[in-house]
Amino acid sequence: MKLHARFRKAKKTAILSTALLGLVIPANALLTATPAAAAVSCIGWGWKNADAGDGYMVKSGTHLKAGPYSACDDLTTAVPAGTHLYYHCYVVNDYSNTWTHVRIAGTSIEGWTSDDNLDDHGALSRC
């Protein structure tokens, strides 16, 4: 009788383990199948005034940013379309998008903007 009881306990444990394993494997499979998100860092992006270019903002309501991502803090109020900008240099962020560090002409206001916001797609010199 003891042997029969052990067998039932071992069978229950095996069934429970198999059921739990069935729950764990798909969850782990989903975790490995999900691509990692790009790292968004708004600090530590160095820039230099290496480009003599200039251009114009083409999208109204665009803000200059603290870093080369739309998730970074706004440094300015909305910059109107047609605003003249001086280019410093550009970077490629972790999403493979290019951003130019700019200064608004006639001011000391500067920050990052996506090259998609610029009439000529931004600076030619890399930071």
SVG drawing of the C-alpha trace seen along z (x, -y; Angstrom):
<svg xmlns="http://www.w3.org/2000/svg" viewBox="-2 -88 36 90">
<polyline fill="none" stroke="black" stroke-width="0.4" points="0.0,0.0 2.8,-2.4 4.3,-1.8 1.0,-2.5 0.6,-5.8 4.1,-6.9 3.3,-6.1 0.1,-8.3 2.1,-11.1 4.8,-10.9 2.2,-10.8 0.4,-13.9 3.8,-15.7 4.7,-14.8 1.3,-16.0 1.5,-19.2 5.1,-19.8 4.1,-19.2 1.2,-21.6 3.4,-24.3 6.0,-23.8 3.4,-24.3 2.6,-27.7 6.2,-28.7 7.6,-27.8 5.2,-30.0 5.8,-33.0 9.6,-32.6 9.1,-32.1 7.2,-35.4 10.0,-37.2 12.7,-36.0 10.6,-36.7 10.0,-40.3 12.6,-42.7 14.4,-44.9 13.4,-48.6 16.0,-51.1 17.7,-53.0 16.4,-56.5 18.9,-58.8 18.4,-62.5 21.7,-63.3 25.3,-62.8 24.9,-63.7 27.9,-65.9 27.9,-68.4 30.2,-70.9 29.8,-73.8 31.3,-71.9 28.9,-72.9 28.6,-76.2 25.2,-75.3 21.8,-76.9 18.2,-76.2 14.6,-76.7 12.1,-74.9 9.4,-73.4 7.0,-72.0 5.0,-74.4 4.7,-73.5 8.1,-71.8 10.1,-72.2 13.9,-72.1 14.7,-69.2 17.3,-68.4 18.4,-65.3 17.9,-63.6 14.6,-61.9 11.0,-63.2 10.6,-61.8 13.3,-64.3 12.3,-67.4 11.3,-70.5 13.8,-73.3 11.7,-75.9 8.1,-76.8 6.9,-75.8 9.2,-77.1 7.2,-78.4 7.7,-77.1 10.0,-79.4 12.3,-80.1 15.9,-80.5 18.3,-78.1 22.1,-77.7 23.3,-74.1 26.1,-72.8 26.3,-69.1 24.1,-65.9 23.9,-62.6 22.2,-59.3 20.1,-58.1 19.3,-54.5 16.3,-54.4 18.6,-55.3 17.1,-58.7 19.3,-61.8 18.9,-64.8 20.7,-68.2 21.8,-70.4 20.7,-73.9 20.6,-77.5 17.8,-79.9 19.2,-82.7 19.5,-86.0 19.3,-84.3 21.3,-82.1 18.5,-79.5 19.7,-76.1 18.7,-72.4 18.1,-69.3 15.5,-68.8 14.8,-65.9 16.2,-66.4 12.6,-65.7 11.7,-69.2 14.3,-71.0 14.0,-72.2 17.3,-70.6 17.4,-67.7 20.0,-69.3 23.7,-69.5 26.3,-67.7 29.0,-67.4 28.7,-64.7 29.0,-65.6"/>
</svg>
